[in-house]
Amino acid sequence: MWRYIERATPPPGEAVLGFDVPDVEAAVRAVEAAGGTVDTPIDRMPDLGFAVAFVKDPEGHLIEIAQSL
């Protein structure tokens, strides 16, 4: 969970929830199967040790999905 100590908490809809998952590809497929969409395709960054994608749920909420590599 993020805490906003040095600034005001963003209004609803302005914060992005993020989840660590064991398989980012499987998570993206599950989002699409549930009616969500891919906002930013999977970006693998082995030098940083993770892969990340941004998806939207059927209502348009942005969600970050990350996997440690």
Backbone bond lengths (Angstrom), bond angles and torsions (degrees), N, CA, C in turn:
res aa  C-N    CA-C-N  psi(-1)  N-CA   C-N-CA  omega(-1)  CA-C   N-CA-C  phi
1 M - - - 1.442 - - 1.520 109.28 -
2 W 1.306 115.46 138.09 1.461 121.22 175.03 1.513 109.08 -87.48
3 R 1.302 115.43 142.88 1.467 121.33 172.19 1.517 107.12 -121.25
4 Y 1.293 115.36 135.50 1.454 121.05 179.95 1.525 107.97 -99.61
5 I 1.322 115.86 94.98 1.456 121.40 -175.48 1.524 110.93 -90.08
6 E 1.313 117.55 -40.25 1.459 120.80 -173.89 1.526 113.54 -100.14
7 R 1.327 116.71 5.41 1.462 119.42 176.09 1.516 108.84 -153.18
8 A 1.304 115.98 168.26 1.465 120.83 -178.49 1.529 110.64 -68.08
9 T 1.312 115.77 149.24 1.461 121.02 175.26 1.526 108.79 -64.70
10 P 1.349 118.04 135.28 1.463 119.27 179.62 1.529 111.16 -64.53
11 P 1.325 116.84 152.49 1.467 119.31 176.47 1.528 110.47 -67.64
12 P 1.332 118.23 161.30 1.461 120.85 178.31 1.530 111.14 -51.81
13 G 1.315 116.10 135.86 1.450 122.03 179.58 1.515 113.63 91.67
14 E 1.321 117.98 -7.70 1.459 121.47 -178.28 1.522 113.03 -99.30
15 A 1.318 118.50 -14.47 1.459 121.99 179.08 1.526 108.92 -99.89
16 V 1.321 116.84 146.89 1.464 122.07 179.31 1.529 108.09 -105.92
17 L 1.332 115.90 125.86 1.457 119.81 173.89 1.516 108.51 -80.14
18 G 1.320 116.39 141.89 1.456 121.42 178.64 1.507 110.65 -127.03
19 F 1.316 116.08 145.49 1.455 121.68 -179.07 1.521 110.20 -132.89
20 D 1.331 116.23 135.79 1.461 121.38 170.51 1.517 107.43 -87.56
21 V 1.320 116.29 129.99 1.458 121.55 -178.73 1.524 109.55 -128.51
22 P 1.326 117.90 155.66 1.463 119.66 178.94 1.525 113.66 -75.10
23 D 1.343 117.63 -22.42 1.465 121.79 -177.04 1.521 108.86 -145.17
24 V 1.328 117.15 98.71 1.457 121.23 -175.79 1.530 111.61 -63.77
25 E 1.323 118.38 -36.10 1.469 120.30 178.71 1.519 110.94 -63.12
26 A 1.328 117.11 -44.81 1.468 120.96 178.99 1.528 110.84 -64.26
27 A 1.320 117.31 -38.09 1.468 121.00 179.34 1.525 110.78 -65.53
28 V 1.322 117.27 -42.38 1.470 120.60 178.17 1.527 110.08 -63.61
29 R 1.322 117.72 -42.78 1.478 120.51 177.37 1.531 110.59 -60.82
30 A 1.335 117.31 -40.49 1.465 121.23 179.89 1.529 110.90 -65.03
31 V 1.327 117.18 -39.25 1.467 121.08 177.07 1.527 109.64 -61.25
32 E 1.333 116.20 -47.12 1.469 119.63 -179.67 1.523 111.28 -64.18
33 A 1.319 117.43 -39.93 1.469 121.00 179.60 1.527 111.41 -64.95
34 A 1.332 116.40 -27.20 1.464 121.02 -179.60 1.531 112.46 -90.11
35 G 1.337 117.38 5.01 1.456 121.00 176.65 1.516 114.70 99.04
36 G 1.343 117.39 4.47 1.456 120.93 176.72 1.524 110.78 -84.51
37 T 1.321 115.79 177.75 1.460 121.20 -179.09 1.529 110.07 -132.80
38 V 1.319 115.01 159.44 1.457 121.04 176.05 1.524 107.87 -89.24
39 D 1.318 116.98 123.53 1.459 122.12 176.45 1.525 109.94 -90.31
40 T 1.330 117.33 -46.52 1.466 123.88 177.10 1.522 107.63 -132.23
41 P 1.322 118.38 117.02 1.464 120.96 -178.53 1.527 112.18 -58.64
42 I 1.312 114.93 165.92 1.464 122.06 -179.08 1.525 110.34 -57.40
43 D 1.312 114.91 129.86 1.463 122.39 175.90 1.527 106.87 -117.90
44 R 1.323 115.79 112.62 1.472 120.40 179.80 1.524 108.82 -91.03
45 M 1.318 115.03 127.36 1.463 121.16 -179.17 1.528 109.24 -127.70
46 P 1.343 116.94 75.66 1.464 119.62 -176.16 1.529 113.22 -60.30
47 D 1.334 117.21 -29.77 1.458 119.52 178.48 1.532 111.78 -67.09
48 L 1.330 116.88 -24.75 1.459 121.58 176.57 1.521 112.02 -99.33
49 G 1.328 116.71 -9.98 1.459 121.41 175.70 1.509 116.50 83.32
50 F 1.339 116.89 21.75 1.456 117.00 176.30 1.530 111.44 -154.76
51 A 1.330 113.62 166.08 1.464 122.79 173.26 1.524 106.01 -124.55
52 V 1.331 116.34 146.06 1.460 119.55 -176.90 1.523 110.11 -143.17
53 A 1.315 115.37 147.00 1.461 122.71 173.06 1.517 107.28 -139.50
54 F 1.315 116.04 154.33 1.459 121.32 173.96 1.521 107.53 -117.64
55 V 1.315 115.56 130.29 1.461 122.17 -178.18 1.528 108.31 -127.39
56 K 1.320 115.23 165.86 1.460 120.65 174.46 1.520 108.84 -123.17
57 D 1.321 115.54 137.82 1.451 118.95 175.66 1.531 108.69 -74.75
58 P 1.336 118.69 173.20 1.470 120.12 -177.02 1.535 113.97 -58.20
59 E 1.333 117.54 -20.59 1.468 120.72 179.02 1.530 112.14 -93.05
60 G 1.354 116.91 -0.64 1.451 120.53 175.93 1.514 116.04 94.29
61 H 1.342 118.46 6.88 1.465 120.97 178.13 1.526 109.92 -74.81
62 L 1.320 116.33 131.72 1.454 122.05 -179.41 1.527 110.79 -80.08
63 I 1.320 116.35 134.47 1.468 122.84 -177.19 1.532 108.16 -133.98
64 E 1.313 116.17 133.67 1.472 122.20 175.55 1.522 108.52 -95.23
65 I 1.327 116.15 132.30 1.466 121.72 177.17 1.530 107.11 -121.95
66 A 1.326 116.48 120.93 1.465 121.00 -176.65 1.519 111.26 -125.89
67 Q 1.321 114.40 148.51 1.469 121.89 178.40 1.522 107.94 -132.85
68 S 1.331 116.32 131.48 1.458 120.12 172.58 1.513 108.52 -73.76
69 L 1.324 116.18 138.99 1.471 120.59 -179.64 1.522 109.53 -102.34
